[in-house]
Amino acid sequence: MATTVAVTPDKVMQIITGGWASAILGAAARHRVFDALEAGTTDVDGVASRAGISARGAQAILDGLAGLGLITNTNGTYRNTPEASAFLTSDKPSYLGPMAEVMTDGLTDWAKLPEAVKTGSPSAAASADVPQNPFWEQLTPAIATLSYPVAQLAADRLGIAKAGAIRWLDVGGGSGVWSAVWLRANPRAHGVQLDWPNVNRLARPFVAKHGVGDRFSTIDGNFHDADFGTAEYEFAIFSHIAHQETPEENVALYKKFHRALKPGGTLVINDFVLDEQRNGHPFAMLFASQMVLVSKGGLTWRQSDYRQWLSDAGFTSVEIVPTPTPSTLVLGTR
């Protein structure tokens, strides 16, 4: 006799209240609740005092964080889980608190997704092609943490440390995290970043903080219009930009990269990439809706899309490299 498995609404309810989870985490990050716990404050009143919030608010946030499994509660004694300690305390290099704050601030935009899905046009204020939107100045440093391990993996795989006096062009480089990682690996290298002026203003001190600012330069401009040069670079980087571009725009950009690279040079694309059945990391799959919400023609693209676009642009070989993050590396050789 077949066993009937009880169906419960738990998963559906968890998803329905996903906005609550994001808001609770963002509020905790903004008020440094995890820092308070990490410092040894373990009770509600102590957390409220250290974080500068009300006791009622502290109790609610602690209840929520415990419900999310980010902290533990043993007889009213609260402590960070190992995950929270690693990723949600501000003194750790893997700190994701700024990203939690950005996502919480953007929750009202997500209320517009039903209309964006219906029309196929962006409905959110944080449009991907508006350079002066304050969203970019929030997001740019917030997502740097996610790029550190991928930039290091790429540096190791491409032998950046032993490549000598190389130059690279990082288009849409944001915080400059890729150049910071690669310049620290190779003391003879020079990194060039092309991005909007307001973003480059954030990148220069970020890279300088890593002690390599003297070998980092920026070009202010829109990468759709800017000239990338001809045979000037051994490497080019295009990190977390391709998802906001249409297929036609990506091919046009990859042709510009092809011209900018020296023979044998490599274009490094870092993005959220799906397989042929549009399966992949859950974050990458969710991210497609973010693109419908904020971009005019972006999406989470498949491996075969990148292979075709790079081939159309003249690249002779393409390699797909998984990473320990939601991102995938796509390496195109000129």
HURABEL-V204455 format. One record per helix or strand. SS is the DSSP state (a for helix, b for strand). FROM is the first residue (numbers start at 0). TO is the last residue. If there is no record, write none. Layout:
ss: {SS:SS}
from: {FROM:FROM}
to: {TO:TO}
//
This chain:
ss: {a:a:a:a:a:b:b:a:a:a:a:a:a:a:b:a:b:a:a:b:b:a:a:b:b:a:b:a:b:b}
from: {9:17:32:43:54:70:76:81:96:106:112:133:143:159:166:176:189:196:212:215:232:241:246:260:273:281:301:302:316:327}
to: {15:29:37:50:66:73:79:86:104:109:118:141:157:161:170:184:194:208:214:219:238:243:259:270:273:293:301:311:321:332}
//
